[in-house]
Amino acid sequence: MNKRNIILLICAAVLVIGCLLLVLWKNKILFNKSDLQVDMFAVKDTATVTRVFMADMHENTVLLTKTANGWMLSDTIPVIAGKIESLLSTMQNLRVQQPASKNSIENINRMMAAGAIKVEIYENAPLFTLFKKGFFVKERRTLTYYMGPATQSNMSNYAILEGREDMPCIVYIPGFRGFVTPRYSPFAEDWVSHKLFDTKLTRIQEVVVTDYDNPAESFRIEKAGARFFNLYNGQNQQIAQYDTSKVINYLSDFRNRNYESVATEIEPDKRDSIIRSSLFKTIKLTDVNGKTNILALYRMDSEYDYYDEQGNHMDDIEMLYNRDRCYATLNGDKRKLYRVQYYHFDRLLQPFSYFVTPTAIPSYTLEEIK
């Protein structure tokens, strides 16, 4: 090999190595850039985000995962769509307002140690990009930072990027007046969807309602065709004549039925007592794919005492029940007691007589149904 070829080979090798180092540097693989970037905390494309893990300093953790069925908490529980959209938007638009002053770093680090939330973001991302093409794409942890408390102005937050612990920053969202800490909740209950029923009319195969206070008002509705349904009484006898528009309207109300809150403050003994003694109705919905949801409803004690005109305490049992809310369990899970508002569920609590004339209501007992 002559001298000229050796020189060309060396130049080519240097050029290749230089290009490789440039690619690795631009993709933050080999070196960290030392200069402050306004978007150093931001996710460029939220569509590539696959997981978000958040944890506070008190061992509260949340793992949000993107699945074929949407975003899930711990891979199985649907999360509130609006909240994940808000979080992703925040992650994309988060900007550095300025680095913290050197005199304040010690105080900021102390605050962060007590109240920061660790945020890990995972994306389907390439190992490196060359000529705008990604190579070796797979799920990777692309960003980790610590979201701290709000600043004094309540218009921004303190934050620290992993690997840059020496440079706390003040971050904000341009055009947004406020701080972003509430969007980074490490509490699972803040992310869980409140939906109990969310099935379209065309997806309903069967609804079975059992009324334990008045068994004659129990009924079953079964899909017989596209927008055609059969109605049965509590003894499974088909009803020939009924108000079809009422049945259609009733089934249409199984969309977006939510609970108000989870009664976490109720002690287990009290919860078990409610479940044993206060059941008044169950609603069982089966969709066309065979998936079943069963909602059991329990009376809630009234928050008030009632007295007649003479001042005597009224013991009428209906007066002792809460008229605005009741409790509920879903699919037999008696560990979790939901609060349900009648305002949102009254239309699903219609009796059998709602669909038929009074003469079509048979007289029988719950034992006969069983």
GUTORLUM-129320 format. One line per field, with one value per residue (C-alpha): residue number from 1; residue in three letters; x, y, z. Coordinates in nm, 2 decimals. Layout:
% residues N
nr c(NUM_...) .
rest c(ALA_...) .
east c(X_...) .
north c(Y_...) .
up c(Z_...) .
% end
This chain:
% residues 370
nr c(1_2_3_4_5_6_7_8_9_10_11_12_13_14_15_16_17_18_19_20_21_22_23_24_25_26_27_28_29_30_31_32_33_34_35_36_37_38_39_40_41_42_43_44_45_46_47_48_49_50_51_52_53_54_55_56_57_58_59_60_61_62_63_64_65_66_67_68_69_70_71_72_73_74_75_76_77_78_79_80_81_82_83_84_85_86_87_88_89_90_91_92_93_94_95_96_97_98_99_100_101_102_103_104_105_106_107_108_109_110_111_112_113_114_115_116_117_118_119_120_121_122_123_124_125_126_127_128_129_130_131_132_133_134_135_136_137_138_139_140_141_142_143_144_145_146_147_148_149_150_151_152_153_154_155_156_157_158_159_160_161_162_163_164_165_166_167_168_169_170_171_172_173_174_175_176_177_178_179_180_181_182_183_184_185_186_187_188_189_190_191_192_193_194_195_196_197_198_199_200_201_202_203_204_205_206_207_208_209_210_211_212_213_214_215_216_217_218_219_220_221_222_223_224_225_226_227_228_229_230_231_232_233_234_235_236_237_238_239_240_241_242_243_244_245_246_247_248_249_250_251_252_253_254_255_256_257_258_259_260_261_262_263_264_265_266_267_268_269_270_271_272_273_274_275_276_277_278_279_280_281_282_283_284_285_286_287_288_289_290_291_292_293_294_295_296_297_298_299_300_301_302_303_304_305_306_307_308_309_310_311_312_313_314_315_316_317_318_319_320_321_322_323_324_325_326_327_328_329_330_331_332_333_334_335_336_337_338_339_340_341_342_343_344_345_346_347_348_349_350_351_352_353_354_355_356_357_358_359_360_361_362_363_364_365_366_367_368_369_370) .
rest c(MET_ASN_LYS_ARG_ASN_ILE_ILE_LEU_LEU_ILE_CYS_ALA_ALA_VAL_LEU_VAL_ILE_GLY_CYS_LEU_LEU_LEU_VAL_LEU_TRP_LYS_ASN_LYS_ILE_LEU_PHE_ASN_LYS_SER_ASP_LEU_GLN_VAL_ASP_MET_PHE_ALA_VAL_LYS_ASP_THR_ALA_THR_VAL_THR_ARG_VAL_PHE_MET_ALA_ASP_MET_HIS_GLU_ASN_THR_VAL_LEU_LEU_THR_LYS_THR_ALA_ASN_GLY_TRP_MET_LEU_SER_ASP_THR_ILE_PRO_VAL_ILE_ALA_GLY_LYS_ILE_GLU_SER_LEU_LEU_SER_THR_MET_GLN_ASN_LEU_ARG_VAL_GLN_GLN_PRO_ALA_SER_LYS_ASN_SER_ILE_GLU_ASN_ILE_ASN_ARG_MET_MET_ALA_ALA_GLY_ALA_ILE_LYS_VAL_GLU_ILE_TYR_GLU_ASN_ALA_PRO_LEU_PHE_THR_LEU_PHE_LYS_LYS_GLY_PHE_PHE_VAL_LYS_GLU_ARG_ARG_THR_LEU_THR_TYR_TYR_MET_GLY_PRO_ALA_THR_GLN_SER_ASN_MET_SER_ASN_TYR_ALA_ILE_LEU_GLU_GLY_ARG_GLU_ASP_MET_PRO_CYS_ILE_VAL_TYR_ILE_PRO_GLY_PHE_ARG_GLY_PHE_VAL_THR_PRO_ARG_TYR_SER_PRO_PHE_ALA_GLU_ASP_TRP_VAL_SER_HIS_LYS_LEU_PHE_ASP_THR_LYS_LEU_THR_ARG_ILE_GLN_GLU_VAL_VAL_VAL_THR_ASP_TYR_ASP_ASN_PRO_ALA_GLU_SER_PHE_ARG_ILE_GLU_LYS_ALA_GLY_ALA_ARG_PHE_PHE_ASN_LEU_TYR_ASN_GLY_GLN_ASN_GLN_GLN_ILE_ALA_GLN_TYR_ASP_THR_SER_LYS_VAL_ILE_ASN_TYR_LEU_SER_ASP_PHE_ARG_ASN_ARG_ASN_TYR_GLU_SER_VAL_ALA_THR_GLU_ILE_GLU_PRO_ASP_LYS_ARG_ASP_SER_ILE_ILE_ARG_SER_SER_LEU_PHE_LYS_THR_ILE_LYS_LEU_THR_ASP_VAL_ASN_GLY_LYS_THR_ASN_ILE_LEU_ALA_LEU_TYR_ARG_MET_ASP_SER_GLU_TYR_ASP_TYR_TYR_ASP_GLU_GLN_GLY_ASN_HIS_MET_ASP_ASP_ILE_GLU_MET_LEU_TYR_ASN_ARG_ASP_ARG_CYS_TYR_ALA_THR_LEU_ASN_GLY_ASP_LYS_ARG_LYS_LEU_TYR_ARG_VAL_GLN_TYR_TYR_HIS_PHE_ASP_ARG_LEU_LEU_GLN_PRO_PHE_SER_TYR_PHE_VAL_THR_PRO_THR_ALA_ILE_PRO_SER_TYR_THR_LEU_GLU_GLU_ILE_LYS) .
east c(0.00_0.16_0.18_-0.10_-0.35_-0.25_-0.31_-0.65_-0.74_-0.64_-0.84_-1.15_-1.12_-1.09_-1.39_-1.60_-1.50_-1.57_-1.92_-1.99_-1.88_-2.10_-2.40_-2.34_-2.30_-2.61_-2.81_-2.66_-2.51_-2.14_-2.14_-2.38_-2.41_-2.30_-2.50_-2.85_-3.12_-3.47_-3.63_-3.40_-3.70_-3.94_-4.06_-4.04_-4.31_-4.57_-4.69_-4.36_-4.41_-4.49_-4.46_-4.44_-4.32_-4.37_-4.27_-4.25_-4.03_-4.30_-4.30_-4.61_-4.57_-4.76_-4.68_-4.88_-4.85_-4.97_-5.16_-5.37_-5.68_-5.54_-5.34_-5.35_-5.25_-5.03_-5.11_-5.47_-5.67_-5.80_-5.69_-5.88_-5.82_-5.82_-5.55_-5.31_-5.36_-5.29_-4.97_-4.84_-4.91_-4.72_-4.42_-4.41_-4.44_-4.23_-3.96_-3.67_-3.73_-3.39_-3.13_-3.16_-2.92_-2.61_-2.71_-3.04_-2.92_-2.87_-3.22_-3.37_-3.19_-3.33_-3.68_-3.64_-3.51_-3.84_-4.10_-3.98_-4.15_-3.92_-4.04_-3.91_-4.03_-4.00_-4.03_-4.00_-3.67_-3.37_-3.02_-2.90_-3.03_-2.84_-2.97_-3.30_-3.34_-3.35_-3.15_-3.21_-3.56_-3.69_-3.84_-3.59_-3.58_-3.52_-3.57_-3.55_-3.60_-3.72_-4.02_-4.01_-4.24_-4.38_-4.18_-4.29_-4.48_-4.68_-4.62_-4.34_-4.16_-3.82_-3.69_-3.36_-3.26_-3.09_-2.72_-2.74_-2.79_-2.55_-2.79_-3.15_-3.38_-3.70_-3.94_-4.28_-4.53_-4.54_-4.89_-5.00_-5.06_-4.99_-4.76_-4.76_-4.71_-5.08_-5.03_-4.75_-4.95_-4.78_-5.12_-5.29_-5.64_-5.59_-5.55_-5.82_-6.11_-6.44_-6.64_-6.87_-7.06_-6.95_-7.12_-7.30_-7.65_-7.54_-7.28_-7.53_-7.63_-7.83_-7.92_-8.05_-8.19_-8.28_-8.48_-8.45_-8.70_-8.97_-8.90_-9.20_-9.00_-8.71_-8.66_-8.43_-8.37_-8.21_-8.08_-8.29_-8.14_-8.00_-8.18_-8.44_-8.47_-8.70_-8.83_-8.87_-9.02_-8.84_-8.98_-8.82_-9.15_-9.13_-9.35_-9.53_-9.63_-9.41_-9.28_-8.99_-8.88_-8.84_-8.63_-8.41_-8.37_-8.29_-8.02_-7.87_-7.80_-7.53_-7.27_-7.04_-7.19_-6.94_-6.90_-6.84_-6.56_-6.43_-6.53_-6.18_-6.25_-6.50_-6.35_-6.37_-6.62_-6.86_-6.81_-6.89_-7.20_-7.33_-7.27_-7.45_-7.76_-7.82_-7.83_-8.13_-8.06_-7.81_-7.76_-7.58_-7.47_-7.33_-7.19_-7.19_-6.84_-6.96_-6.79_-7.00_-7.01_-7.23_-7.30_-7.45_-7.62_-7.65_-7.84_-7.65_-7.76_-7.91_-7.69_-7.99_-8.26_-8.62_-8.90_-9.27_-9.46_-9.48_-9.11_-9.12_-8.84_-8.95_-8.85_-8.99_-8.72_-8.73_-8.66_-8.35_-8.18_-7.97_-8.18_-7.88_-7.63_-7.59_-7.29_-7.19_-6.95_-6.84_-6.81_-6.81_-6.51_-6.62_-6.29_-6.38_-6.70_-6.80_-7.02_-7.28_-7.51_-7.87_-7.85_-7.63_-7.79_-8.16_-8.23_-8.06_-8.27_-8.61_-8.85_-9.01_-9.34_-9.16_-9.17_-9.51_-9.87_-9.95_-10.16_-9.86_-9.68_-9.71_-9.72_-9.45_-9.18_-8.80_-8.80_-9.01_-8.75_-8.47) .
north c(0.00_0.33_0.64_0.82_0.54_0.52_0.89_0.86_0.57_0.76_1.06_0.85_0.68_1.02_1.14_0.84_0.86_1.23_1.18_0.90_1.12_1.40_1.17_1.04_1.39_1.52_1.23_1.28_0.93_1.01_1.35_1.58_1.93_2.17_2.47_2.54_2.45_2.60_2.27_2.03_1.91_1.87_1.57_1.65_1.40_1.27_1.01_0.82_0.81_0.46_0.48_0.74_0.65_0.90_0.86_1.10_1.09_0.90_0.59_0.68_0.56_0.56_0.38_0.49_0.27_0.32_0.01_-0.09_0.00_0.34_0.45_0.23_0.25_-0.04_-0.20_-0.29_0.00_0.27_0.62_0.95_1.05_1.42_1.38_1.19_1.44_1.72_1.55_1.48_1.83_1.96_1.73_1.86_2.23_2.25_2.51_2.65_3.00_3.04_2.85_2.90_3.15_3.01_3.16_2.97_2.63_2.50_2.60_2.45_2.12_2.11_2.16_1.91_1.65_1.68_1.73_1.65_1.41_1.18_1.16_0.89_0.91_0.61_0.64_0.43_0.59_0.52_0.46_0.74_0.93_0.98_1.19_1.21_0.84_0.65_0.34_0.06_0.19_0.03_0.14_0.35_0.57_0.90_1.16_1.17_1.47_1.58_1.81_2.03_2.27_2.59_2.91_3.20_3.36_3.03_3.07_2.82_2.52_2.42_2.12_1.92_1.72_1.39_1.43_1.80_1.80_2.10_2.32_2.34_2.53_2.72_2.57_2.69_2.65_2.95_3.11_2.92_3.11_2.87_2.59_2.23_2.02_1.89_1.74_1.52_1.33_1.02_0.90_0.62_0.74_1.06_0.88_0.61_0.65_0.70_0.50_0.22_0.17_0.30_0.08_0.19_0.09_-0.12_-0.30_-0.42_-0.79_-0.81_-0.61_-0.78_-0.57_-0.73_-0.52_-0.66_-0.42_-0.50_-0.82_-0.76_-0.47_-0.68_-0.73_-0.85_-0.69_-0.90_-0.80_-0.95_-0.77_-0.43_-0.19_-0.46_-0.59_-0.83_-0.75_-1.02_-0.99_-1.12_-1.47_-1.47_-1.44_-1.25_-0.94_-0.90_-0.53_-0.27_0.08_0.02_0.39_0.37_0.05_0.22_0.53_0.33_0.13_0.44_0.57_0.31_0.55_0.75_0.65_0.75_0.72_1.02_0.90_0.59_0.57_0.50_0.64_0.37_0.11_-0.26_-0.36_-0.08_-0.15_-0.52_-0.42_-0.20_-0.48_-0.74_-0.53_-0.25_-0.41_-0.29_-0.34_-0.50_-0.41_-0.67_-0.56_-0.80_-0.67_-0.84_-0.98_-1.15_-0.91_-0.86_-0.58_-0.62_-0.31_-0.37_-0.08_-0.03_0.22_0.50_0.63_0.98_1.26_1.42_1.33_1.40_1.52_1.57_1.89_1.80_1.75_1.37_1.18_1.01_0.65_0.60_0.38_0.58_0.90_0.75_0.68_0.94_1.08_1.20_0.92_0.55_0.31_0.06_-0.23_-0.34_-0.70_-0.85_-0.66_-0.58_-0.43_-0.10_0.09_0.36_0.66_0.70_1.00_0.93_1.24_1.04_0.69_0.75_0.67_0.33_0.25_0.24_-0.03_-0.29_-0.09_0.20_0.00_-0.16_-0.10_-0.16_-0.47_-0.64_-0.65_-1.00_-1.05_-1.28_-1.29_-1.29_-1.66_-1.74_-1.56_-1.77) .
up c(0.00_-0.11_0.11_-0.06_0.00_0.37_0.41_0.24_0.46_0.78_0.67_0.60_0.94_1.11_0.92_1.02_1.38_1.38_1.24_1.49_1.78_1.65_1.62_1.98_2.11_1.94_2.08_2.43_2.44_2.48_2.63_2.82_2.68_2.95_2.82_2.95_2.70_2.73_2.64_2.83_3.04_2.75_2.56_2.19_2.07_2.32_2.07_2.14_2.52_2.64_3.02_3.29_3.64_3.93_4.29_4.59_4.90_5.10_4.89_4.69_4.33_4.01_3.69_3.38_3.08_2.72_2.59_2.29_2.51_2.61_2.91_3.22_3.58_3.67_3.33_3.41_3.55_3.30_3.39_3.34_2.98_3.06_3.33_3.11_2.83_3.07_3.19_2.84_2.73_3.04_2.96_2.60_2.68_2.99_2.95_3.16_3.27_3.43_3.64_4.01_4.16_4.33_4.67_4.66_4.55_4.91_5.01_4.69_4.74_5.09_4.97_4.69_4.93_5.13_4.86_4.51_4.27_4.07_3.70_3.47_3.10_2.87_2.49_2.18_2.08_1.86_2.00_1.76_1.46_1.14_0.85_1.03_1.04_1.38_1.43_1.69_1.80_2.12_2.45_2.65_2.95_2.77_3.05_3.43_3.64_3.98_3.99_4.30_4.48_4.34_4.35_4.56_4.27_4.22_3.85_3.81_3.98_4.09_3.90_3.87_3.56_3.64_3.57_3.63_4.01_4.03_3.84_3.98_3.74_3.75_3.50_3.37_3.08_2.85_2.86_3.16_3.49_3.77_3.88_3.75_4.06_4.07_3.72_3.85_4.11_4.26_4.42_4.23_4.33_4.14_3.81_3.82_3.59_3.77_3.51_3.64_3.31_2.97_2.71_2.39_2.32_2.02_2.23_2.50_2.49_2.82_3.13_3.44_3.73_4.06_4.30_4.66_4.81_4.56_4.37_4.14_3.99_3.88_3.50_3.22_2.88_2.61_2.26_1.98_1.69_1.58_1.81_1.89_2.25_2.44_2.79_3.06_3.41_3.72_3.66_3.32_3.14_2.81_2.80_2.46_2.49_2.64_2.56_2.32_2.33_2.70_2.67_2.41_2.62_2.93_2.75_2.60_2.96_3.02_2.87_3.09_3.43_3.70_4.07_4.29_4.52_4.70_5.07_5.19_5.54_5.63_5.86_5.74_6.00_5.91_5.54_5.59_5.79_5.50_5.25_5.46_5.55_5.30_4.95_4.76_4.39_4.15_3.78_3.57_3.22_2.96_2.63_2.29_2.36_2.68_2.92_3.23_3.49_3.80_4.01_4.36_4.53_4.91_5.11_5.27_5.61_5.61_5.73_5.90_6.16_6.07_6.31_6.26_6.34_6.71_6.73_6.75_6.59_6.27_6.23_5.88_5.72_5.40_5.58_5.74_5.41_5.22_4.94_4.73_4.75_4.80_4.82_4.54_4.48_4.13_4.02_4.37_4.49_4.85_4.95_4.77_4.84_4.60_4.66_4.38_4.33_4.24_4.02_3.78_3.83_3.88_3.51_3.56_3.86_3.68_3.79_3.57_3.59_3.41_3.08_3.11_3.21_3.58_3.50_3.35_3.69_3.85_4.22_4.36_4.62_4.60_4.70_4.39_4.17_4.32) .
% end
